[in-house]
């Protein structure tokens, strides 16, 4: 193609047709400029297409992670709801149950201190976007901003509280290891039973606060996955 244009220029110059050569040269420049603009437009289109694919992958990945998080949160909330119901019974009837229905008290106490679950989110997709400095490039500012708030603020607060909640549970389990190991409440006097109520109370308060944080996270998740 270059040789073809060169031959045309040489022919025009050899025929001393300078005006036609000048017109041809201008036309050739215009064609080159148009070619450059087309190439730039194609590059821009390719970059935009790649960015759109990257953003779609990010949104889909986040939504999949959050759906898993939601299922886990709902499971924990259900466990804690059952534990709260058990606590209300023990708190109201501990002394009566201890004196008159030890088997029921054993069962309730076992269920209450049997296990505890805390939530830790799936963070792979979000951390990959952060490490690639991609969030600031995305067009969907609402989604990227809401996602950043969820992971950097709400989830951080949840993770911090999860450790405190776990510590409270481990304290309970260690202190009442006999009950957890044997399935039976030990012989206790009124002061010890009152101390048991206090321990269950503080754990219950921590659990309710943790549930509030889980529900806050759940509300944000529902907005992002809708």
C-alpha positions as a LaTeX table, in Angstrom:
\begin{tabular}{lrrr}
\hline
Residue & $x$ (\AA) & $y$ (\AA) & $z$ (\AA) \\
\hline
Unk1 & 0.00 & 0.00 & 0.00 \\
Unk2 & 2.85 & 2.39 & 0.87 \\
Unk3 & 4.60 & 1.58 & $-2.42$ \\
Unk4 & 1.36 & 2.27 & $-4.29$ \\
Unk5 & 1.02 & 5.77 & $-2.79$ \\
Unk6 & 4.72 & 6.46 & $-3.38$ \\
Unk7 & 4.35 & 5.64 & $-7.09$ \\
Unk8 & 1.41 & 8.00 & $-7.39$ \\
Unk9 & 3.40 & 10.83 & $-5.74$ \\
Unk10 & 6.39 & 10.20 & $-8.00$ \\
Unk11 & 4.18 & 10.17 & $-11.09$ \\
Unk12 & 2.55 & 13.47 & $-10.19$ \\
Unk13 & 5.91 & 15.08 & $-9.49$ \\
Unk14 & 7.44 & 13.75 & $-12.70$ \\
Unk15 & 4.50 & 15.15 & $-14.67$ \\
Unk16 & 5.02 & 18.52 & $-12.95$ \\
Unk17 & 1.46 & 18.51 & $-11.61$ \\
Unk18 & 2.27 & 20.20 & $-8.33$ \\
Unk19 & $-1.26$ & 21.37 & $-7.57$ \\
Unk20 & $-2.63$ & 17.87 & $-8.00$ \\
Unk21 & 0.26 & 16.54 & $-5.91$ \\
Unk22 & $-0.54$ & 19.02 & $-3.16$ \\
Unk23 & $-4.21$ & 17.99 & $-3.18$ \\
Unk24 & $-3.19$ & 14.34 & $-3.14$ \\
Unk25 & $-0.73$ & 14.93 & $-0.25$ \\
Unk26 & $-3.42$ & 16.66 & 1.81 \\
Unk27 & $-5.81$ & 13.81 & 1.08 \\
Unk28 & $-3.20$ & 11.29 & 2.11 \\
Unk29 & $-2.62$ & 13.15 & 5.38 \\
Unk30 & $-6.36$ & 13.17 & 6.02 \\
Unk31 & $-6.52$ & 9.43 & 5.38 \\
Unk32 & $-3.64$ & 8.85 & 7.81 \\
Unk33 & $-5.35$ & 10.98 & 10.46 \\
Unk34 & $-8.62$ & 9.13 & 9.93 \\
Unk35 & $-6.77$ & 5.82 & 10.25 \\
Unk36 & $-5.18$ & 6.96 & 13.51 \\
Unk37 & $-8.52$ & 8.14 & 14.88 \\
Unk38 & $-10.15$ & 4.84 & 13.94 \\
Unk39 & $-7.32$ & 2.92 & 15.63 \\
Unk40 & $-7.67$ & 5.06 & 18.76 \\
Unk41 & $-11.43$ & 4.52 & 18.75 \\
Unk42 & $-10.95$ & 0.76 & 18.44 \\
Unk43 & $-8.45$ & 0.80 & 21.32 \\
Unk44 & $-10.83$ & 2.87 & 23.42 \\
Unk45 & $-13.69$ & 0.51 & 22.60 \\
Unk46 & $-11.54$ & $-2.52$ & 23.50 \\
Unk47 & $-10.47$ & $-0.93$ & 26.79 \\
Unk48 & $-14.08$ & $-0.04$ & 27.60 \\
Unk49 & $-15.23$ & $-3.57$ & 26.74 \\
Unk50 & $-12.54$ & $-5.10$ & 28.96 \\
Unk51 & $-13.45$ & $-2.72$ & 31.79 \\
Unk52 & $-17.15$ & $-3.60$ & 31.46 \\
Unk53 & $-16.32$ & $-7.31$ & 31.59 \\
Unk54 & $-14.12$ & $-6.74$ & 34.65 \\
Unk55 & $-16.90$ & $-4.78$ & 36.38 \\
Unk56 & $-19.55$ & $-7.39$ & 35.52 \\
Unk57 & $-17.29$ & $-10.14$ & 36.88 \\
Unk58 & $-16.76$ & $-8.11$ & 40.05 \\
Unk59 & $-20.48$ & $-7.48$ & 40.59 \\
Unk60 & $-21.38$ & $-11.13$ & 39.92 \\
Unk61 & $-18.56$ & $-12.34$ & 42.17 \\
Unk62 & $-19.58$ & $-10.03$ & 45.01 \\
Unk63 & $-23.21$ & $-11.07$ & 44.71 \\
Unk64 & $-22.28$ & $-14.75$ & 44.83 \\
Unk65 & $-20.09$ & $-14.16$ & 47.90 \\
Unk66 & $-22.85$ & $-12.17$ & 49.58 \\
Unk67 & $-25.45$ & $-14.86$ & 48.92 \\
Unk68 & $-23.21$ & $-17.30$ & 50.80 \\
Unk69 & $-22.72$ & $-14.72$ & 53.55 \\
Unk70 & $-26.47$ & $-14.24$ & 53.81 \\
Unk71 & $-27.11$ & $-17.97$ & 54.24 \\
Unk72 & $-24.44$ & $-18.14$ & 56.96 \\
Unk73 & $-25.81$ & $-15.09$ & 58.77 \\
Unk74 & $-29.36$ & $-16.47$ & 58.70 \\
Unk75 & $-28.11$ & $-19.77$ & 60.11 \\
Unk76 & $-26.37$ & $-17.98$ & 62.99 \\
Unk77 & $-29.42$ & $-15.82$ & 63.68 \\
Unk78 & $-31.60$ & $-18.93$ & 63.86 \\
Unk79 & $-29.17$ & $-20.62$ & 66.27 \\
Unk80 & $-29.05$ & $-17.52$ & 68.44 \\
Unk81 & $-32.83$ & $-17.18$ & 68.38 \\
Unk82 & $-33.15$ & $-20.69$ & 69.81 \\
Unk83 & $-30.48$ & $-19.94$ & 72.41 \\
Unk84 & $-32.30$ & $-16.77$ & 73.40 \\
Unk85 & $-35.53$ & $-18.72$ & 73.93 \\
Unk86 & $-33.64$ & $-21.18$ & 76.13 \\
Unk87 & $-32.09$ & $-18.34$ & 78.10 \\
Unk88 & $-35.52$ & $-16.82$ & 78.81 \\
Unk89 & $-36.73$ & $-20.14$ & 80.27 \\
Unk90 & $-33.62$ & $-20.63$ & 82.40 \\
Unk91 & $-33.66$ & $-17.02$ & 83.55 \\
Unk92 & $-37.30$ & $-17.28$ & 84.65 \\
Unk93 & $-37.31$ & $-20.79$ & 86.15 \\
Unk94 & $-33.75$ & $-21.70$ & 87.11 \\
Unk95 & $-34.35$ & $-22.20$ & 90.82 \\
Unk96 & $-37.58$ & $-24.10$ & 90.30 \\
Unk97 & $-36.03$ & $-26.29$ & 87.62 \\
Unk98 & $-32.99$ & $-26.95$ & 89.78 \\
Unk99 & $-35.18$ & $-28.09$ & 92.67 \\
Unk100 & $-37.92$ & $-29.92$ & 90.75 \\
Unk101 & $-36.88$ & $-30.79$ & 87.22 \\
Unk102 & $-33.13$ & $-31.34$ & 86.90 \\
Unk103 & $-33.45$ & $-33.35$ & 83.70 \\
Unk104 & $-35.13$ & $-30.45$ & 81.89 \\
Unk105 & $-32.57$ & $-28.01$ & 83.25 \\
Unk106 & $-29.75$ & $-30.30$ & 82.11 \\
Unk107 & $-31.25$ & $-30.43$ & 78.62 \\
Unk108 & $-31.73$ & $-26.66$ & 78.40 \\
Unk109 & $-28.26$ & $-25.88$ & 79.71 \\
Unk110 & $-26.68$ & $-28.38$ & 77.33 \\
Unk111 & $-28.42$ & $-26.81$ & 74.36 \\
Unk112 & $-27.38$ & $-23.35$ & 75.46 \\
Unk113 & $-23.65$ & $-24.06$ & 75.86 \\
Unk114 & $-23.38$ & $-26.81$ & 73.25 \\
Unk115 & $-22.03$ & $-24.56$ & 70.51 \\
Unk116 & $-21.73$ & $-21.04$ & 69.25 \\
Unk117 & $-21.26$ & $-19.73$ & 65.72 \\
Unk118 & $-19.64$ & $-16.51$ & 64.60 \\
Unk119 & $-19.64$ & $-15.00$ & 61.14 \\
Unk120 & $-16.59$ & $-14.41$ & 58.98 \\
Unk121 & $-17.32$ & $-13.18$ & 55.42 \\
Unk122 & $-16.11$ & $-14.42$ & 52.07 \\
Unk123 & $-13.70$ & $-11.68$ & 50.93 \\
Unk124 & $-11.91$ & $-13.13$ & 47.87 \\
Unk125 & $-13.67$ & $-11.08$ & 45.19 \\
Unk126 & $-13.46$ & $-7.82$ & 47.12 \\
Unk127 & $-9.78$ & $-8.24$ & 48.03 \\
Unk128 & $-8.93$ & $-9.07$ & 44.39 \\
Unk129 & $-10.59$ & $-5.83$ & 43.26 \\
Unk130 & $-8.75$ & $-3.87$ & 45.94 \\
Unk131 & $-5.37$ & $-5.35$ & 45.04 \\
Unk132 & $-5.98$ & $-4.55$ & 41.36 \\
Unk133 & $-7.05$ & $-0.96$ & 42.12 \\
Unk134 & $-10.23$ & $-1.63$ & 40.14 \\
Unk135 & $-12.97$ & $-0.18$ & 42.36 \\
Unk136 & $-12.33$ & 3.44 & 41.43 \\
Unk137 & $-12.61$ & 2.61 & 37.72 \\
Unk138 & $-16.08$ & 1.05 & 37.89 \\
Unk139 & $-19.05$ & 2.94 & 36.45 \\
Unk140 & $-21.56$ & 1.65 & 38.99 \\
Unk141 & $-20.50$ & 3.99 & 41.79 \\
Unk142 & $-23.42$ & 3.07 & 44.03 \\
Unk143 & $-22.50$ & $-0.62$ & 43.99 \\
Unk144 & $-18.77$ & $-0.06$ & 44.50 \\
Unk145 & $-19.38$ & 2.49 & 47.29 \\
Unk146 & $-21.94$ & 0.30 & 49.08 \\
Unk147 & $-19.66$ & $-2.73$ & 48.74 \\
Unk148 & $-16.71$ & $-0.81$ & 50.16 \\
Unk149 & $-18.80$ & 0.32 & 53.14 \\
Unk150 & $-20.01$ & $-3.23$ & 53.79 \\
Unk151 & $-16.54$ & $-4.81$ & 53.71 \\
Unk152 & $-14.46$ & $-2.01$ & 55.23 \\
Unk153 & $-16.90$ & $-0.79$ & 57.87 \\
Unk154 & $-19.79$ & $-3.15$ & 58.64 \\
Unk155 & $-17.84$ & $-6.39$ & 58.22 \\
Unk156 & $-14.85$ & $-4.97$ & 60.11 \\
Unk157 & $-17.11$ & $-4.12$ & 63.05 \\
Unk158 & $-18.61$ & $-7.61$ & 62.87 \\
Unk159 & $-15.20$ & $-9.27$ & 62.82 \\
Unk160 & $-14.04$ & $-7.26$ & 65.82 \\
Unk161 & $-17.17$ & $-8.15$ & 67.76 \\
Unk162 & $-16.98$ & $-11.81$ & 66.71 \\
Unk163 & $-13.76$ & $-12.20$ & 68.68 \\
Unk164 & $-15.35$ & $-10.67$ & 71.79 \\
Unk165 & $-18.39$ & $-12.88$ & 71.36 \\
Unk166 & $-16.21$ & $-15.98$ & 70.97 \\
Unk167 & $-14.24$ & $-15.02$ & 74.07 \\
Unk168 & $-17.46$ & $-14.71$ & 76.05 \\
Unk169 & $-18.59$ & $-18.17$ & 74.88 \\
Unk170 & $-15.23$ & $-19.79$ & 75.64 \\
Unk171 & $-15.32$ & $-18.28$ & 79.11 \\
Unk172 & $-18.75$ & $-19.83$ & 79.62 \\
Unk173 & $-17.67$ & $-23.20$ & 78.26 \\
Unk174 & $-14.52$ & $-23.30$ & 80.38 \\
Unk175 & $-16.29$ & $-22.27$ & 83.57 \\
Unk176 & $-19.08$ & $-24.81$ & 83.08 \\
Unk177 & $-16.99$ & $-27.56$ & 81.51 \\
Unk178 & $-18.43$ & $-30.10$ & 83.95 \\
Unk179 & $-21.97$ & $-29.43$ & 82.72 \\
Unk180 & $-20.84$ & $-29.50$ & 79.10 \\
Unk181 & $-18.83$ & $-32.68$ & 79.55 \\
Unk182 & $-21.30$ & $-34.69$ & 81.64 \\
Unk183 & $-24.61$ & $-33.25$ & 80.49 \\
Unk184 & $-25.65$ & $-32.68$ & 84.12 \\
Unk185 & $-25.61$ & $-29.61$ & 86.30 \\
Unk186 & $-23.39$ & $-29.92$ & 89.36 \\
Unk187 & $-24.66$ & $-29.43$ & 92.87 \\
Unk188 & $-24.96$ & $-25.70$ & 93.46 \\
Unk189 & $-26.09$ & $-23.43$ & 96.25 \\
Unk190 & $-28.18$ & $-20.32$ & 95.68 \\
Unk191 & $-25.16$ & $-18.09$ & 95.27 \\
Unk192 & $-23.70$ & $-20.38$ & 92.61 \\
Unk193 & $-27.03$ & $-20.56$ & 90.79 \\
Unk194 & $-27.21$ & $-16.77$ & 90.85 \\
Unk195 & $-23.67$ & $-16.63$ & 89.46 \\
Unk196 & $-24.75$ & $-18.99$ & 86.69 \\
Unk197 & $-27.64$ & $-16.67$ & 85.86 \\
Unk198 & $-25.24$ & $-13.72$ & 85.74 \\
Unk199 & $-22.91$ & $-15.54$ & 83.37 \\
Unk200 & $-25.78$ & $-16.52$ & 81.08 \\
Unk201 & $-27.10$ & $-12.96$ & 81.23 \\
Unk202 & $-23.83$ & $-11.40$ & 80.07 \\
Unk203 & $-23.48$ & $-13.95$ & 77.31 \\
Unk204 & $-27.07$ & $-13.29$ & 76.24 \\
Unk205 & $-26.44$ & $-9.54$ & 76.14 \\
Unk206 & $-23.34$ & $-10.07$ & 73.99 \\
Unk207 & $-25.34$ & $-12.37$ & 71.71 \\
Unk208 & $-28.12$ & $-9.81$ & 71.22 \\
Unk209 & $-25.63$ & $-7.09$ & 70.38 \\
Unk210 & $-23.94$ & $-9.43$ & 67.92 \\
Unk211 & $-27.33$ & $-10.25$ & 66.38 \\
Unk212 & $-27.96$ & $-6.54$ & 65.86 \\
Unk213 & $-24.68$ & $-6.25$ & 63.94 \\
Unk214 & $-25.59$ & $-9.31$ & 61.87 \\
Unk215 & $-28.96$ & $-7.80$ & 61.01 \\
Unk216 & $-27.30$ & $-4.53$ & 59.99 \\
Unk217 & $-25.01$ & $-6.46$ & 57.66 \\
Unk218 & $-27.95$ & $-8.46$ & 56.34 \\
Unk219 & $-29.82$ & $-5.26$ & 55.43 \\
Unk220 & $-26.83$ & $-4.02$ & 53.42 \\
Unk221 & $-26.39$ & $-7.40$ & 51.75 \\
Unk222 & $-30.04$ & $-7.47$ & 50.65 \\
Unk223 & $-29.61$ & $-4.09$ & 48.93 \\
Unk224 & $-26.54$ & $-5.29$ & 47.03 \\
Unk225 & $-27.90$ & $-8.65$ & 45.86 \\
Unk226 & $-31.38$ & $-7.54$ & 44.80 \\
\hline
\end{tabular}
